[in-house]
Amino acid sequence: MAPDFRKEMTYKLLAIDIDGTLHTSSREIPHLIPPFLKELEGRGVTVMLCTGRRYRTALPIHESLSLSGPMGLHSGALVINPSTGERLFAQYLEAGAARRACAIMRDSGLQPLVWEDNYPDPPDIIASAEYGGFTKEYLGRHEDFVMCVADPSSFDSPRIAEVGAWSGFDELNSVSETIVKELGDSVRVHIAKDIIGDYGILEVMSPRAGKWNAVQHLARMGGIAREEIVAVGDNYNDIELVGNAGFGVAMGNAVEAVKEVAAHVTSSNDEEGLYNALKKAF
């Protein structure tokens, strides 16, 4: 269990997940949130969007809020300052580990993808042309930023943010166990619940990545203590972040594993959950 909430604490850093937290189930931002976040920035609070999304799809959300702080991306593999494009924290997955993880996914019948940090240039995603199901739909929505190769497990780059694949949870758990058994502490592996449909996404990253590691790095840069951090999330990739923050909040729609480590459980993302949590903390 995370530390108990203390109203007298002055919090200096706020880390907010996007999908399932900032966004409602219809992918909208509740109208009370943008002015409240700007008010917090005016009080000197660093507001950090911390998401599993890549930079290209998270940046428009950051800009719509007119925030000035940095962003945590790819579940904490990157922290980027949108004002300058500077990578404040970049933990790329070693190419050999990425290739082997992709090969294990492929040999298990999954359809591996590689996400590369190239912004503003394409590609963002490296994939095979032989994809079906949701993966094909996903690639179709981002086709301008996809590069197709014969086999993603042969792709080599020094800027791989993560590799992953979508499938049902049972299958992903089995593949995850195989990857961990073979690659050990050379990778960080987790499975997140996708916001659409009853399936998950397996994410394989550098062992030095992770939302909490990214937030800690930013906090150290600003001389901010762990106790001065508020974090709000809903998914499996938020467990470490919510559990370690000074005031960790689980959304009402969060998976049980996040609620178990949270200091506070707010209402759902369709019931002003984020706003209610922020009013409690600030």
C-alpha positions in Angstrom: 0.0 0.0 0.0 1.3 3.5 -0.9 1.7 6.1 1.8 -1.4 7.6 3.3 -2.6 10.9 1.8 -1.6 14.0 3.8 -3.5 17.1 3.0 -0.8 19.3 4.5 1.8 18.1 1.9 2.6 20.5 -0.8 2.9 18.5 -4.0 5.3 19.7 -6.7 4.9 17.1 -9.5 1.8 15.6 -11.0 2.1 12.6 -13.4 -1.1 11.7 -15.3 -1.8 8.7 -17.5 -3.8 9.5 -20.7 -6.0 6.6 -21.8 -8.4 5.6 -19.2 -7.3 8.4 -16.9 -7.2 11.8 -18.6 -9.5 10.6 -21.4 -13.0 9.4 -20.9 -14.1 6.2 -22.5 -15.0 8.2 -25.6 -11.5 9.6 -25.7 -12.5 13.1 -24.6 -10.9 15.4 -21.9 -13.5 16.5 -19.3 -14.0 20.3 -19.5 -12.9 20.9 -15.9 -9.5 19.4 -16.5 -7.6 21.9 -18.8 -8.2 25.0 -16.7 -7.3 23.1 -13.5 -4.1 21.9 -14.9 -3.1 25.4 -16.0 -3.9 26.6 -12.6 -1.6 24.0 -11.1 1.2 25.0 -13.4 0.6 28.6 -12.4 1.2 27.5 -8.8 4.5 26.0 -9.8 3.4 22.3 -10.1 5.1 20.4 -12.9 2.4 18.6 -14.8 3.6 15.6 -16.7 1.5 13.4 -19.1 2.9 9.9 -18.6 1.5 7.5 -21.2 2.1 4.3 -23.1 1.5 6.3 -26.3 4.3 7.3 -28.7 5.3 11.0 -29.1 3.4 11.6 -32.3 0.0 10.6 -30.9 0.5 12.1 -27.4 1.8 15.5 -28.5 -1.6 16.8 -29.8 -3.1 16.0 -26.5 -0.3 17.8 -24.6 -0.8 20.8 -27.0 -4.5 20.9 -26.5 -4.0 21.4 -22.8 -1.4 24.1 -23.4 1.0 22.5 -20.9 4.6 23.5 -20.6 6.0 20.4 -18.8 7.7 17.4 -20.3 6.0 14.2 -21.4 6.7 10.5 -20.4 6.2 8.2 -23.4 6.2 4.5 -24.4 5.4 3.6 -20.8 8.4 5.5 -19.5 11.1 4.6 -22.1 11.3 8.3 -23.1 10.8 11.7 -21.5 10.7 14.5 -24.0 10.5 18.3 -23.6 8.0 19.3 -26.3 9.2 22.9 -26.3 12.6 21.9 -27.5 12.3 18.3 -28.6 15.1 17.4 -26.2 15.2 13.8 -24.9 15.5 14.3 -21.2 15.4 10.6 -20.5 15.9 7.9 -23.2 16.2 4.2 -22.3 16.3 2.4 -25.6 15.9 -1.4 -25.9 19.1 -3.0 -26.9 18.8 -4.2 -30.5 19.8 -7.8 -29.9 17.2 -8.1 -27.1 14.6 -6.5 -29.3 15.3 -8.9 -32.2 15.1 -12.0 -29.9 11.9 -10.8 -28.2 10.3 -10.3 -31.6 11.4 -13.7 -32.7 9.8 -15.3 -29.7 6.6 -13.5 -30.4 6.7 -14.5 -34.0 7.4 -18.1 -33.3 4.5 -18.1 -30.8 2.1 -17.0 -33.4 2.0 -13.3 -32.4 2.5 -10.4 -34.8 5.4 -8.3 -33.4 5.8 -4.6 -33.9 8.8 -2.4 -33.3 8.4 1.2 -32.1 11.3 3.4 -33.0 12.1 6.9 -31.7 12.5 9.0 -34.9 10.1 11.9 -34.4 9.6 14.2 -36.3 10.6 11.8 -39.1 9.0 8.5 -40.0 8.9 5.6 -39.4 7.5 5.3 -35.9 6.5 1.6 -36.3 8.3 -1.3 -38.0 6.0 -4.2 -39.1 5.6 -7.0 -41.4 3.0 -6.7 -44.2 1.5 -10.0 -43.2 -0.7 -8.8 -40.4 -4.4 -9.3 -39.7 -7.0 -8.6 -37.0 -6.6 -5.6 -34.7 -2.9 -5.2 -35.6 -3.9 -4.6 -39.2 -6.5 -2.0 -38.2 -3.9 -0.3 -35.9 -1.4 -0.1 -38.7 -4.0 1.2 -41.1 -4.7 4.1 -38.8 -1.0 5.0 -38.7 0.1 3.9 -42.2 2.0 7.1 -43.0 4.4 6.3 -40.1 4.8 2.5 -40.7 7.7 0.8 -42.5 7.1 -2.8 -43.6 10.0 -5.2 -43.5 10.2 -8.9 -44.3 10.7 -9.8 -40.6 10.6 -7.3 -37.7 12.8 -9.7 -35.7 15.6 -8.9 -38.1 15.3 -5.1 -37.7 18.3 -3.3 -36.2 18.3 0.2 -34.7 19.9 2.0 -31.7 16.7 3.9 -31.0 14.1 1.2 -30.3 11.7 2.4 -27.7 9.9 -0.9 -27.3 8.6 -4.0 -29.1 5.3 -5.6 -28.6 2.2 -7.4 -29.8 -1.6 -7.6 -29.2 -3.4 -10.8 -28.3 -5.5 -12.4 -25.5 -4.2 -12.3 -22.0 -3.5 -16.0 -21.6 -1.4 -16.1 -24.8 0.4 -13.0 -23.8 1.2 -14.3 -20.4 2.7 -17.4 -21.8 4.9 -15.5 -24.3 5.9 -13.0 -21.6 7.1 -15.9 -19.4 9.2 -17.2 -22.3 10.8 -13.8 -23.0 11.6 -13.3 -19.3 13.0 -16.8 -19.0 15.3 -16.3 -21.9 16.2 -12.6 -21.7 16.1 -12.1 -18.0 17.1 -8.7 -16.6 18.0 -7.4 -20.1 14.4 -6.5 -20.6 11.4 -5.0 -18.8 8.2 -6.8 -19.7 4.6 -6.1 -18.9 1.1 -6.6 -20.3 -1.4 -3.7 -20.4 -5.1 -3.9 -21.0 -6.0 -2.3 -24.2 -8.6 0.4 -24.0 -10.6 -1.1 -26.8 -11.7 -4.7 -26.7 -11.0 -7.6 -24.3 -7.3 -8.2 -25.0 -3.9 -6.9 -24.0 -0.7 -5.6 -25.4 2.6 -7.1 -24.5 5.3 -4.5 -24.1 9.1 -5.3 -24.0 11.4 -2.4 -23.1 14.7 -1.6 -21.6 15.1 -2.7 -18.0 15.8 1.0 -17.1 12.5 2.2 -18.7 9.1 2.4 -16.9 6.8 5.2 -15.9 8.1 5.4 -12.3 11.8 5.5 -13.5 10.9 8.3 -15.9 9.0 10.3 -13.3 11.9 9.8 -10.8 14.4 11.1 -13.3 12.3 14.2 -13.9 11.9 14.7 -10.1 15.6 14.5 -9.5 16.2 17.1 -12.1 13.8 19.4 -10.3 14.9 18.5 -6.7 11.5 17.0 -6.0 11.2 14.3 -3.4 9.1 11.2 -3.8 6.7 12.4 -1.2 6.0 15.5 -3.3 4.8 13.5 -6.3 1.1 12.8 -7.2 0.5 10.1 -9.8 -2.9 9.0 -11.3 -3.4 5.9 -13.5 -5.6 2.9 -14.4 -3.6 0.2 -16.2 -1.0 -2.4 -15.4 1.8 -0.2 -16.6 0.8 2.3 -13.9 1.2 -0.1 -10.9 4.8 0.9 -10.1 4.1 4.6 -10.6 1.0 4.8 -8.5 2.4 2.5 -5.8 5.6 4.6 -5.3 4.3 8.2 -5.6 3.8 10.2 -2.5 0.1 10.2 -3.3 -0.9 7.5 -5.7 -4.4 7.5 -7.2 -6.2 4.7 -9.0 -9.1 5.6 -11.2 -12.4 3.9 -10.5 -12.1 2.1 -13.8 -8.6 0.9 -13.0 -7.5 -2.7 -12.9 -7.5 -4.2 -9.4 -3.8 -4.4 -9.3 -3.5 -0.6 -9.5 -6.3 -0.1 -6.8 -4.4 -2.4 -4.5 -1.3 -0.2 -4.4 -3.1 3.2 -4.5 -3.4 5.5 -1.5 -6.7 6.7 -2.9 -9.3 5.3 -5.4 -11.3 8.0 -7.2 -14.4 7.7 -9.4 -14.1 6.5 -13.0 -12.9 8.4 -16.0 -16.5 8.9 -17.1 -17.4 10.3 -13.6 -14.9 13.2 -13.3 -12.5 10.8 -11.5 -9.3 12.7 -12.4 -10.8 16.1 -11.4 -12.1 14.7 -8.1 -8.6 13.3 -7.3 -6.8 16.5 -8.2 -9.2 18.5 -6.0 -8.4 16.2 -3.1 -4.7 16.4 -3.6 -4.4 20.1 -4.5 
